Amino acid sequence: MNWEQIKDFILEHKQYFLVGLVVIGIALWTYQGSGQNNTATEFTEDSQTEQKSASVKSAAKDVNKTSAQEEPAKPKNVTCDISGAVRHQGVYTLKAGARMQELIEAAGGAASNAQLKQVNRALILQDQDKVHIPYRGEKIKADEIVVSIGGSSAAATTSDDSGSSTTSDKSGAKVNLNTADAQGLQQLNGIGEKKAEQIIAYRQKNGNFKKIEDLKQVSGIGDKTFAALKDQLAV
């Protein structure tokens, strides 16, 4: 078949060729459009996934930040003031969670005349606690052994050597003239070592004090001295 014959054949059947070209064109256009839609859909889905992931991460950061802000910082140390029957009264700083026994040891240990039977040495201390270790024979309120910053007191009870309950008034600890030793008597205002020995000597010679006013019978203790310490006395 030569070119002339091919040309004549095409001209005779040109409508079929046109239809075929149109079909092929439509098929190509449809295929390309489908590919573009798939690409756009995939791109949209990927973008939505990334946005959701970013939102979740941002929300998690906000939650962690808020939690950190709401949670108060815990102190690493506690500083407490200890007085009374210890070797070295003063202010000591210990690790948070320290107990009463650790504070007593930091103060050099309990004095020989300390009254520790009813002191809760396992008590966990709070920052700025005021601790007073009672002397043997000293009468002190249970809530005056450990006083916290807010004015609340730790539960701890003391008793004298005879096992009787201790009492005191709002002015503070009271000292029993009939049971206190020299060290305990020296906790009274204006009573030094010499006067404490005189009180004990009077007690040994004349027996127990019947009333606190009898203290004025001791040499060197007049009305002025008695007036300064009468609120601290008990019999």
Residue pairs with C-beta under 8 A, 6 or more apart in sequence:
1 9
10 17
74 96
75 96
75 127
76 95
76 96
77 93
77 94
77 95
77 96
77 127
78 93
78 94
78 95
78 96
78 98
78 125
78 126
78 127
78 128
78 129
79 91
79 92
79 93
79 94
79 127
79 128
80 91
80 92
80 94
80 103
80 125
80 127
80 128
80 129
80 130
80 131
81 90
81 91
81 128
81 129
81 130
81 131
82 89
82 90
82 91
82 92
82 103
82 104
82 107
82 131
82 132
82 133
83 89
83 130
83 131
83 132
83 133
84 114
84 131
84 132
84 133
84 134
84 135
84 138
85 110
85 111
85 113
85 114
85 115
85 133
85 134
85 135
85 136
85 138
85 183
86 104
86 107
86 108
86 109
86 110
86 111
86 114
86 133
87 107
87 108
87 109
87 110
87 111
88 107
88 108
89 107
90 107
92 103
92 106
92 107
94 102
94 103
94 106
94 125
96 127
97 124
98 124
98 125
99 121
99 122
99 123
99 124
99 125
100 119
100 120
100 121
100 122
100 123
100 125
100 131
100 146
101 121
101 122
102 125
103 125
103 131
104 110
104 121
104 133
110 116
110 133
111 133
111 135
111 183
113 135
113 136
113 181
113 183
113 184
114 133
114 134
114 135
114 136
115 133
115 134
115 135
115 136
115 137
115 138
115 158
115 160
115 161
116 133
117 158
117 159
118 156
118 157
118 158
118 159
119 133
119 134
119 145
119 156
119 158
120 154
120 155
120 156
123 146
123 154
123 156
125 131
125 146
126 148
126 149
127 149
128 148
128 149
129 146
129 147
129 148
129 149
129 154
130 146
130 147
130 148
131 145
131 146
132 140
132 144
132 145
132 146
132 173
133 145
134 140
134 145
134 158
134 173
135 180
135 181
135 183
135 184
135 187
136 160
136 161
136 181
136 183
136 184
137 160
137 161
137 175
137 176
137 179
137 180
137 181
137 184
138 173
138 175
138 180
138 184
138 187
139 160
139 166
139 167
139 168
139 173
139 174
139 175
139 176
139 234
140 158
140 166
140 168
140 173
140 174
141 166
141 167
141 168
141 173
142 153
142 155
142 156
142 157
142 158
142 166
143 153
143 154
143 155
144 153
144 168
144 172
144 173
145 153
145 154
145 156
145 158
146 153
146 154
146 156
147 153
148 154
158 166
159 165
159 166
160 166
160 176
160 179
161 179
162 179
167 174
167 234
168 174
168 234
169 231
171 231
171 232
172 231
172 232
173 187
173 232
174 232
174 233
174 234
175 184
175 185
175 187
175 188
175 232
175 233
175 234
176 234
176 235
177 185
177 199
177 203
177 208
177 209
177 212
177 214
177 215
177 233
177 234
177 235
178 203
178 208
178 209
178 235
181 200
182 193
182 196
182 197
182 200
183 196
185 191
185 195
185 196
185 199
185 200
186 192
186 193
186 196
187 232
188 229
188 232
188 233
189 228
189 229
189 232
190 225
190 228
190 229
191 199
191 229
194 220
195 218
195 220
195 221
198 218
198 219
198 220
198 221
199 215
199 218
199 221
202 217
202 218
202 219
203 209
206 217
208 235
209 215
209 235
210 235
211 235
212 230
212 233
212 234
212 235
213 226
215 221
215 226
215 233
216 222
216 223
216 226
